[in-house]
Amino acid sequence: MKQAFIALHLSIFIAGFTGLFGRLITLDAGALVWWRVFVAALCFWLILKFSGKFRLYSAEEIIQAAGVGAVLCLHWILFYGSIKASNVSVGVVCFSLTGFFTALLEPLMLRIRFNFKELFYGFFSVAGILLIFHFDSRYRLGIGLGIVSSLACALAITMNKLVIPKFSYIPLLTFYEIAGGLIFLSALAPVYLYFFGAGAVIPDARNLFFIIILAVFCTIGLQLLQIYALKRISAFTVNLSYNLEPIYTIILAAVIFREMSEVNASFFAGLGIIILSVLLQMRDVVRKAK
C-alpha cells in the first residue's frame, strides 16, 4: 500500500510537468502534439508487442477507441495553444473547468440524472475564470483556447466511460486511443498547415529531447503508475488526489519560469475561487465516502 501511494503521488507530480513542456518545446501546438503522440504510440506498440499483450479487437471497438483519441489530441492541441498564447498558469487554471463540463456532458451522453451539486461547485470555477478574463485582457486568447480545451477533455473523459467496459486490458485501450489520435492528426495536418502555416514542424535536438521525455514519462510512465496505484488504491482516492495536479503545475511554473511576476491580482482572486471549488468538492466526496 505504501508503494502504491508513492506511485500515485509520483504520477501526480509527473502530470504537473505536462503543462511545462508547452513552454519548453518551441514547436507550435499542432506539431508538438503530433510528435508527442507519434513517440508515445511507437513506444506503446513496442511494449505491447514484446510483452505479448497486443491483440486486435473488432473494427467497431477500435474505431470507438480511436474516436476518444482524436478528441483527446484535439484537447492537447488547444491546451498547449492556450499555454503558448498566455502562460502555463493560465492554461492550467482553465483546465479546472473540465469538472464543470463533465457534469454537463455525462448526464446527456450517459443518460443519467444531473448532479446539481457538482454543477454548483463547477460554477465556482466558471466565476474564477470570468474574473481573470474580465480584468486581464492580455490572456483572453489563451483563456478562450483553454476553455475549449477543457470542454474537449470533458468530452474525451465521458466518451472513455462508454469505451472502457469493452476493453479488458487498459494499456491496450490506451494504445488504440493514441494510435487513433495519431491518424486523426496526420489526416488533419494539411488543413492545419494551410491555415496556420508550416512554422517549425521538425524538432531540433533540444525539442526532440523534451518531446521524448514528455511522451515516455508524462504519457506512458504516467499511465503505468496510475495502473499500479489503482491495483491497491480505490479510484475514489486516485481521482481525489489528482486535484493537486494544477497546484503542482503552478508551483513548478513559478519556480522554473517565475510566472507569478506575469499575472496580476485578478489571477490570484480567480485562482482562489477555483481552489475553494476544489476544496468544497473534496469535502463533499470525503463525506460521501464516509
C-alpha positions, 0 to 999 in steps of 0.5 A: 500500500505504501508503494502504491501511494508513492506511485500515485503521488509520483504520477501526480507530480509527473502530470504537473510537468505536462503543462511545462513542456508547452513552454519548453518545446518551441514547436507550435501546438499542432506539431508538438502534439503530433510528435508527442503522440507519434513517440508515445504510440511507437513506444506503446506498440513496442511494449505491447508487442514484446510483452505479448499483450497486443491483440486486435479487437473488432473494427467497431471497438477500435474505431470507438477507441480511436474516436476518444483519441482524436478528441483527446489530441484535439484537447492537447492541441488547444491546451498547449495553444492556450499555454503558448498564447498566455502562460502555463498558469493560465492554461492550467487554471482553465483546465479546472473547468473540465469538472464543470463540463463533465457534469454537463456532458455525462448526464446527456451522453450517459443518460443519467440524472444531473448532479446539481451539486457538482454543477454548483461547485463547477460554477465556482470555477466558471466565476474564477475564470470570468474574473481573470478574463474580465480584468486581464485582457492580455490572456483572453486568447489563451483563456478562450483556447483553454476553455475549449480545451477543457470542454474537449477533455470533458468530452474525451473523459465521458466518451472513455466511460462508454469505451472502457467496459469493452476493453479488458486490458487498459494499456491496450485501450490506451494504445488504440486511443493514441494510435487513433489520435495519431491518424486523426492528426496526420489526416488533419495536418494539411488543413492545419498547415494551410491555415496556420502555416508550416512554422517549425514542424521538425524538432531540433535536438533540444525539442526532440529531447523534451518531446521524448521525455514528455511522451515516455514519462508524462504519457506512458510512465504516467499511465503505468503508475496510475495502473499500479496505484489503482491495483491497491488504491480505490479510484475514489482516492486516485481521482481525489488526489489528482486535484493537486495536479494544477497546484503542482503545475503552478508551483513548478511554473513559478519556480522554473519560469517565475510566472507569478511576476506575469499575472496580476491580482485578478489571477490570484482572486480567480485562482482562489475561487477555483481552489475553494471549488476544489476544496468544497468538492473534496469535502463533499466526496470525503463525506460521501465516502464516509 
